[in-house]
Amino acid sequence: MKLLNQTVTAIAPSATLAITSKAAELKAQGIKVCAFAAGEPDFNTPDCIKNACEAALDEHKTRYVAAAGLPELRTALCEKLQAENGISYEPSQVLIANGGKHALAQVFQTLINPGDEVIIPAPFWLSYPEMVRVAGGVPVFVKTSVEDGFLMSPEQLEAAITPKTVAVVMNSPSNPTGMMYTPEQLRAIGEVAIKHDIWVVSDEIYEKMVYGGVEQASMAAFGPEFYDHTITVNGFSKTFAMTGWRLGYAAGPKPFMKALFALQSHLASAPNTFAQWGAIAALKEAGPDVATMVKAFAERRERIYALMSAIPGVKCPKPEGAFYVFPDISSFGMTSLEFAQRLLEEHHVAVVPGVAFGDDTCVRLSYACSMDNIEEGMRRFTAFCASLKK
Ligand SMILES: *Cc1c(COP(=O)(O)O)cnc(C)c1O
């Protein structure tokens, strides 16, 4: 057999697979599993969005649109980015992709030459390193921990920069930690990027899931130099409970976006046309639905954090955003995978081992689930931890 591409065949299989297949096995046996593993909202897509998509289908909006995305949606996004994020982009600076993930993958393809380095604060969303590698780049990790609230300092960033560095990836609020950078902290990171003339890829997908402790800020809004060094990435999946619609976007300086458009025109042509009509309704009409979902997440966050922080041996900073808690379970003397496997086998609770996100001291729980699941699952989690201390 002819050899396959070395970079692609070297992609690490997801460390979560063992957990999800075991959880499915237990469920098939009729066992009630408390699941905290999902990375998506448990709500349905709001009706106003579905109605707009259905209307688009009825009106035969089923053909190709511009490769960079539906012009009406790009215009609506410019209005959103101006009003909500304080960033001025023209429609010619916005690209709609098949999800935030697809937008990010193409952004890295466009930024990276072979051997270029991209700085990724760890723990990280598990796709960043693989995307960088597939684009020919080298991920460089900056370690953060529960002690520093899982935040990278400007000094840490500066120390990681080499002549080969092209970009740093920022994700605030963060998946998996739920932590956020204050506007001042973000600005200080941006200043380092500007000083060394590297890009900031700012993944703002959880911007709406914030609970009042820290103000959400957009890197590109801090000033012209920040704007010139930033690619803003976002998507519809999390904010509007639209994970299966596959719509995300990227916005940035014109020369960069021109190259990105050309790439997408060959790789994807454009995202789904009628889904994009639904997305316009999301931006214009779904505000009240988003508020309802965020309120539910806020209540669950309070509850799960209260239960988690009461467990002896667990260290857990209070998450400021997204819908995850990321407790440090290292005092129990197990790897994150062992902890997750035993928790699932002995107490039927599914969590994601932190090793999947580049941190073997923690596990990730998503609270995009019912309050009942939180109560019962945390009761079991607490019992498991107590059994380990004996
Ligand atoms: C979910 C997620 C995305 C993108 O999701 P899409 O469904 O592809 O839009 C991007 N970044 C992070 C950190 C995420 O958690």
The ligand as an SDF file (V2000), in Angstrom:
LIG
                    3D

 15 15  0  0  0  0  0  0  0  0999 V2000
  -17.5000   24.2850   20.1360 C   0  0  0  0  0  0  0  0  0  0  0  0
  -16.2520   25.0410   19.9480 C   0  0  0  0  0  0  0  0  0  0  0  0
  -15.8620   25.5880   18.7120 C   0  0  0  0  0  0  0  0  0  0  0  0
  -16.5580   25.4530   17.4040 C   0  0  0  0  0  0  0  0  0  0  0  0
  -17.6760   24.7360   17.2830 O   0  0  0  0  0  0  0  0  0  0  0  0
  -18.4550   24.7020   15.8970 P   0  0  0  0  0  0  0  0  0  0  0  0
  -19.6240   23.8370   16.2110 O   0  0  0  0  0  0  0  0  0  0  0  0
  -17.5500   24.1410   14.8720 O   0  0  0  0  0  0  0  0  0  0  0  0
  -18.8430   26.1120   15.5790 O   0  0  0  0  0  0  0  0  0  0  0  0
  -14.7110   26.3490   18.6490 C   0  0  0  0  0  0  0  0  0  0  0  0
  -13.9630   26.5660   19.7250 N   0  0  0  0  0  0  0  0  0  0  0  0
  -14.2750   26.0520   20.9240 C   0  0  0  0  0  0  0  0  0  0  0  0
  -13.3910   26.3630   22.0620 C   0  0  0  0  0  0  0  0  0  0  0  0
  -15.4190   25.2630   21.0800 C   0  0  0  0  0  0  0  0  0  0  0  0
  -15.7080   24.7610   22.2800 O   0  0  0  0  0  0  0  0  0  0  0  0
  1  2  1  0
  2  3  1  0
  2 14  2  0
  3  4  1  0
  3 10  2  0
  4  5  1  0
  5  6  1  0
  6  7  2  0
  6  8  1  0
  6  9  1  0
 10 11  1  0
 11 12  2  0
 12 13  1  0
 12 14  1  0
 14 15  1  0
M  END
$$$$
